[in-house]
Amino acid sequence: MPAITADVLTLPRIPAPDPATTTERPVRSVTTAPSGFEGEGFPVRRAFASVPAAALDPFIHMDQMGEVEYAPGEPKGTPWHPHRGFETVTYMIDGTFEHRDSNGGSGTILDGDTQWMTAGRGVLHIERPPEQLVASGGLFHGVQLWVNLPRAQKLVAPRYQDIRGKQAALAASPDGGALVRVIAGELAGQRGPGATSTPITMAHATISPGARLALPWRADFNALVYALAGTGSVGSEARPVRKGQLAVFGRGDVLTLAASAAQASAEPALEVLLLGGKPLREPMVQYGPFVMNTKEEVIQAFEDYQAGRFGVEPAEDPPRTV
């Protein structure tokens, strides 16, 4: 799990929270993601399964894609499909993935890169491994997150952002035991490169065995921590957490996490995705790839899609390059 690596000795330090003036967030729940398949058949863990929508708001859905080692000919993606009313965020940890949409957005992401697509009023897109990966096989591991759009921005023009891993803002814990990559929003004085329609924070942290990470967190944001790999604990209660589990935190302005002193050789550190956002607190009606505020708006989305108002699939694919 390389994603983005760095010499922690040279990075800005995350200030240690003052316990006299801050409040540590308690852990409300820890849930285990069930496994399933997406697209043309690639394995996923459904990170938000069984978690109430109110606890996730403004986030809607998240899949951990893989981690899987494909044999030659096995890598899979998704067919062309529509979206309306939210943003899709694809973060690649290991491997390569291509994106193309009916609005002209396209790109290839590698280790540590992110594709951010604002579907807005409607777009068609496809996600797939490049031909080289299909031919050779190889490691595939990433995350796709859905972020809701507020009512006033549901029908904005589609937009696409190709965010390179080297653009992420990096910081380290005071003792250097944890590396934090800020992809979007602001965290501990570091601002990520992703431009978001809904105020959120998204970061990837690697916590070394036995190390502890305390992070300042906006009090008006919710707080979610998903374990991508390894084992550890969350909150002052030291609730155990392991790969494939999601921790939902209560109110406060500090998050604490710790990695177990002993880790498996294949997963030598606790890897977590940190998510927070300002809840929209608006009605939400979701049906498949459409996320709107009312049932009538979802019906309209179907009608617009069937009428070709989301654009069309390009007649020819451009050459695939990595």
C-alpha positions as CSV (number, residue, x, y, z in Angstrom):
1,M,0.0,0.0,0.0
2,P,2.4,2.7,-1.2
3,A,-0.1,5.6,-2.0
4,I,2.1,8.6,-1.1
5,T,5.3,8.2,0.9
6,A,7.5,10.9,2.4
7,D,10.3,11.5,4.9
8,V,8.3,12.4,8.0
9,L,11.3,14.2,9.5
10,T,10.9,17.0,6.9
11,L,7.2,17.4,7.1
12,P,5.1,20.0,9.1
13,R,4.1,18.7,12.5
14,I,0.4,18.3,13.5
15,P,0.0,20.4,16.7
16,A,-0.9,18.3,19.8
17,P,-4.4,19.2,21.0
18,D,-4.6,20.9,24.4
19,P,-6.8,18.7,26.6
20,A,-7.8,21.8,28.7
21,T,-9.4,23.5,25.7
22,T,-10.5,20.6,23.4
23,T,-13.0,17.8,23.6
24,E,-12.2,14.3,22.4
25,R,-14.9,12.8,20.2
26,P,-16.4,9.6,21.6
27,V,-16.9,6.5,19.4
28,R,-20.6,6.0,18.6
29,S,-20.2,2.8,16.6
30,V,-17.8,0.4,14.8
31,T,-19.3,-1.6,12.0
32,T,-17.8,-4.2,9.6
33,A,-18.2,-3.7,5.9
34,P,-19.8,-6.7,4.1
35,S,-18.2,-7.9,0.8
36,G,-19.8,-7.8,-2.6
37,F,-19.1,-7.1,-6.3
38,E,-19.4,-4.0,-8.4
39,G,-19.4,-3.1,-12.1
40,E,-18.3,-6.0,-14.2
41,G,-17.4,-8.1,-11.2
42,F,-14.6,-6.5,-9.2
43,P,-14.7,-7.2,-5.4
44,V,-15.6,-4.4,-2.9
45,R,-16.3,-3.9,0.7
46,R,-19.5,-1.8,1.4
47,A,-18.0,0.6,4.0
48,F,-21.2,2.4,4.9
49,A,-23.5,-0.7,5.1
50,S,-26.0,-0.6,8.1
51,V,-24.9,2.9,9.2
52,P,-27.8,5.4,9.4
53,A,-27.8,8.1,6.7
54,A,-28.0,10.8,9.3
55,A,-24.6,9.7,10.7
56,L,-23.0,9.7,7.3
57,D,-24.4,13.1,5.9
58,P,-23.1,14.6,3.6
59,F,-21.6,11.2,2.5
60,I,-23.8,8.7,0.8
61,H,-21.9,5.6,-0.2
62,M,-18.3,4.2,-0.1
63,D,-16.7,1.1,-1.5
64,Q,-13.2,-0.2,-0.8
65,M,-12.3,-1.7,-4.1
66,G,-10.0,-4.7,-3.7
67,E,-7.4,-5.2,-2.4
68,V,-7.0,-7.9,-5.1
69,E,-4.1,-9.4,-7.1
70,Y,-5.4,-10.0,-10.6
71,A,-4.1,-12.7,-12.9
72,P,-3.7,-11.8,-16.6
73,G,-7.1,-11.1,-18.2
74,E,-8.9,-10.7,-14.9
75,P,-9.0,-6.9,-14.2
76,K,-12.5,-5.5,-14.4
77,G,-14.1,-2.1,-14.4
78,T,-17.6,-0.7,-15.0
79,P,-19.7,-0.2,-18.1
80,W,-21.0,3.2,-19.1
81,H,-23.5,4.4,-16.5
82,P,-25.3,7.6,-15.4
83,H,-25.1,9.8,-12.3
84,R,-27.0,12.9,-11.1
85,G,-27.1,15.0,-7.9
86,F,-23.8,14.1,-6.2
87,E,-20.0,13.8,-6.6
88,T,-18.0,10.6,-7.1
89,V,-14.4,10.5,-5.7
90,T,-12.1,7.7,-6.8
91,Y,-8.9,7.4,-4.8
92,M,-6.4,4.8,-6.1
93,I,-4.0,3.3,-3.5
94,D,-2.4,0.6,-5.6
95,G,-2.8,0.0,-9.3
96,T,-4.2,2.0,-12.3
97,F,-7.7,3.1,-13.2
98,E,-9.1,5.1,-16.2
99,H,-12.0,7.5,-16.2
100,R,-14.0,8.9,-19.2
101,D,-17.3,10.8,-19.2
102,S,-19.8,12.4,-21.6
103,N,-18.8,15.9,-20.4
104,G,-15.3,15.5,-21.9
105,G,-13.5,14.6,-18.6
106,S,-10.9,11.9,-18.8
107,G,-7.8,10.7,-17.0
108,T,-5.7,7.9,-15.7
109,I,-5.0,7.6,-12.0
110,L,-2.1,5.7,-10.4
111,D,-0.9,5.1,-6.8
112,G,-2.1,8.0,-4.6
113,D,-4.1,9.8,-7.4
114,T,-7.7,10.9,-7.1
115,Q,-10.4,11.5,-9.7
116,W,-13.2,13.8,-8.5
117,M,-16.3,14.0,-10.7
118,T,-19.2,16.4,-10.0
119,A,-22.1,14.7,-11.7
120,G,-24.4,17.7,-11.0
121,R,-27.3,17.8,-13.5
122,G,-26.2,14.6,-15.2
123,V,-23.3,12.8,-16.8
124,L,-22.4,9.4,-18.2
125,H,-19.1,7.8,-17.3
126,I,-17.0,4.7,-17.4
127,E,-14.2,3.4,-15.1
128,R,-11.9,0.6,-16.2
129,P,-8.3,-0.7,-15.9
130,P,-6.0,0.1,-18.8
131,E,-5.3,-2.5,-21.4
132,Q,-1.8,-3.0,-20.1
133,L,-3.2,-4.0,-16.7
134,V,-5.8,-6.3,-18.2
135,A,-3.1,-8.0,-20.2
136,S,-0.6,-8.4,-17.3
137,G,-2.7,-8.6,-14.2
138,G,-1.5,-7.0,-11.0
139,L,-2.5,-5.4,-7.8
140,F,-5.7,-3.3,-7.6
141,H,-6.8,-1.4,-4.5
142,G,-8.7,1.9,-4.1
143,V,-11.8,3.6,-2.7
144,Q,-14.8,5.2,-4.3
145,L,-16.8,7.7,-2.2
146,W,-20.1,9.4,-3.1
147,V,-20.5,13.0,-1.7
148,N,-24.0,14.5,-1.7
149,L,-24.6,17.9,-3.3
150,P,-26.8,20.5,-1.5
151,R,-30.2,21.2,-3.0
152,A,-29.1,24.4,-4.6
153,Q,-26.2,22.6,-6.5
154,K,-28.0,19.4,-7.6
155,L,-28.2,20.6,-11.2
156,V,-24.9,22.4,-11.6
157,A,-22.8,21.7,-14.7
158,P,-20.7,18.5,-14.5
159,R,-17.0,19.0,-13.6
160,Y,-14.0,16.7,-13.5
161,Q,-10.8,17.1,-11.4
162,D,-7.7,14.9,-11.9
163,I,-5.7,15.2,-8.6
164,R,-2.2,13.8,-8.5
165,G,-0.9,12.1,-5.4
166,K,2.1,14.5,-5.2
167,Q,-0.4,17.4,-4.9
168,A,-1.7,16.1,-1.5
169,A,-0.7,18.2,1.5
170,L,1.5,16.2,3.9
171,A,1.9,16.4,7.7
172,A,3.2,14.2,10.4
173,S,2.3,13.6,14.1
174,P,4.6,15.3,16.7
175,D,6.7,12.1,17.1
176,G,6.8,11.2,13.4
177,G,4.8,8.0,14.1
178,A,2.0,8.9,11.7
179,L,1.9,10.4,8.1
180,V,-1.3,12.2,7.0
181,R,-2.1,13.0,3.4
182,V,-4.8,15.7,3.0
183,I,-6.7,15.1,-0.3
184,A,-9.5,17.6,0.2
185,G,-10.5,20.2,2.8
186,E,-8.3,21.5,5.6
187,L,-6.8,19.5,8.4
188,A,-4.3,20.6,11.0
189,G,-3.3,23.7,9.1
190,Q,-2.8,21.7,5.8
191,R,-5.2,22.2,2.8
192,G,-5.7,19.5,0.2
193,P,-6.0,20.2,-3.5
194,G,-9.5,18.9,-4.1
195,A,-12.2,21.5,-4.8
196,T,-15.4,20.4,-3.1
197,S,-18.9,21.6,-3.6
198,T,-19.9,20.4,-0.1
199,P,-17.6,21.4,2.8
200,I,-15.7,18.2,3.6
201,T,-12.3,16.9,4.7
202,M,-10.8,13.8,3.2
203,A,-7.4,12.4,4.3
204,H,-5.4,9.2,4.3
205,A,-3.3,8.4,7.4
206,T,-0.6,5.8,8.0
207,I,0.0,5.1,11.7
208,S,3.1,3.1,12.5
209,P,2.9,0.1,15.0
210,G,2.5,1.4,18.5
211,A,2.0,5.0,17.5
212,R,-0.8,7.3,18.3
213,L,-2.4,10.1,16.3
214,A,-4.5,12.9,17.7
215,L,-6.1,15.2,15.1
216,P,-7.9,18.5,15.5
217,W,-11.4,18.2,13.9
218,R,-14.0,20.8,13.0
219,A,-16.7,20.6,15.6
220,D,-19.4,21.3,13.0
221,F,-18.3,18.3,10.8
222,N,-19.2,14.7,11.3
223,A,-16.3,12.3,11.7
224,L,-15.8,8.9,10.1
225,V,-12.7,6.7,10.1
226,Y,-12.4,3.7,7.9
227,A,-9.6,1.1,8.3
228,L,-8.1,0.3,4.9
229,A,-5.5,-2.1,6.4
230,G,-3.9,-3.2,9.7
231,T,-5.3,-3.1,13.3
232,G,-5.6,-0.6,16.0
233,S,-8.0,1.4,18.2
234,V,-10.1,4.5,18.0
235,G,-11.2,7.1,20.6
236,S,-10.3,7.5,24.2
237,E,-12.2,4.3,24.8
238,A,-9.6,2.5,22.7
239,R,-12.3,0.7,20.7
240,P,-10.6,-2.0,18.6
241,V,-10.7,-1.5,14.8
242,R,-9.4,-3.5,11.9
243,K,-9.3,-3.6,8.1
244,G,-12.8,-3.3,6.7
245,Q,-14.3,-1.5,9.7
246,L,-15.9,1.9,10.0
247,A,-15.8,4.0,13.2
248,V,-18.4,6.8,13.6
249,F,-17.6,9.4,16.1
250,G,-19.8,11.7,18.2
251,R,-19.4,15.4,19.0
252,G,-16.1,17.0,19.8
253,D,-13.1,18.6,18.2
254,V,-10.4,16.0,18.5
255,L,-10.0,12.5,16.9
256,T,-7.6,10.0,18.4
257,L,-6.4,6.8,16.8
258,A,-3.7,4.3,17.7
259,A,-2.0,1.4,15.8
260,S,-1.5,-2.0,17.5
261,A,2.1,-2.6,18.4
262,A,2.1,-5.9,16.4
263,Q,0.9,-5.8,12.8
264,A,0.7,-8.6,10.2
265,S,3.7,-8.7,7.8
266,A,1.5,-8.1,4.8
267,E,-0.1,-5.0,6.4
268,P,2.7,-3.4,8.5
269,A,0.8,-0.3,9.7
270,L,-2.7,0.9,10.4
271,E,-4.0,2.6,7.3
272,V,-7.1,4.7,7.6
273,L,-9.3,7.0,5.5
274,L,-10.5,10.1,7.5
275,L,-13.7,11.7,6.4
276,G,-15.6,14.6,7.8
277,G,-18.2,17.0,6.3
278,K,-20.8,19.6,7.3
279,P,-24.2,17.8,7.3
280,L,-26.6,19.1,4.7
281,R,-29.7,18.1,6.7
282,E,-31.8,18.0,3.6
283,P,-34.3,15.3,2.4
284,M,-32.5,12.7,0.3
285,V,-34.1,10.2,-2.1
286,Q,-31.7,7.8,-3.8
287,Y,-32.4,5.3,-6.5
288,G,-29.3,3.7,-7.9
289,P,-27.1,6.3,-9.5
290,F,-29.5,9.2,-8.9
291,V,-29.5,11.1,-5.5
292,M,-32.1,13.9,-5.3
293,N,-34.3,15.6,-2.7
294,T,-37.6,14.2,-3.8
295,K,-39.1,11.2,-5.5
296,E,-40.4,13.4,-8.3
297,E,-36.8,14.6,-9.0
298,V,-35.6,11.0,-9.2
299,I,-38.3,10.2,-11.7
300,Q,-37.3,13.3,-13.7
301,A,-33.7,12.1,-13.6
302,F,-34.8,8.8,-15.2
303,E,-36.7,10.6,-17.9
304,D,-33.8,12.9,-18.7
305,Y,-31.4,10.0,-18.8
306,Q,-33.7,8.0,-21.1
307,A,-34.1,11.1,-23.3
308,G,-30.4,11.4,-23.8
309,R,-30.0,14.6,-21.8
310,F,-27.0,13.3,-19.9
311,G,-24.9,13.4,-23.0
312,V,-23.8,10.5,-25.2
313,E,-21.0,8.0,-25.0
314,P,-18.1,9.1,-27.2
315,A,-18.2,7.3,-30.6
316,E,-14.5,6.1,-30.3
317,D,-12.3,5.6,-27.3
318,P,-9.0,7.5,-27.3
319,P,-5.8,5.6,-27.1
320,R,-5.2,4.3,-23.6
321,T,-2.0,5.6,-22.0
322,V,-0.5,5.3,-18.6
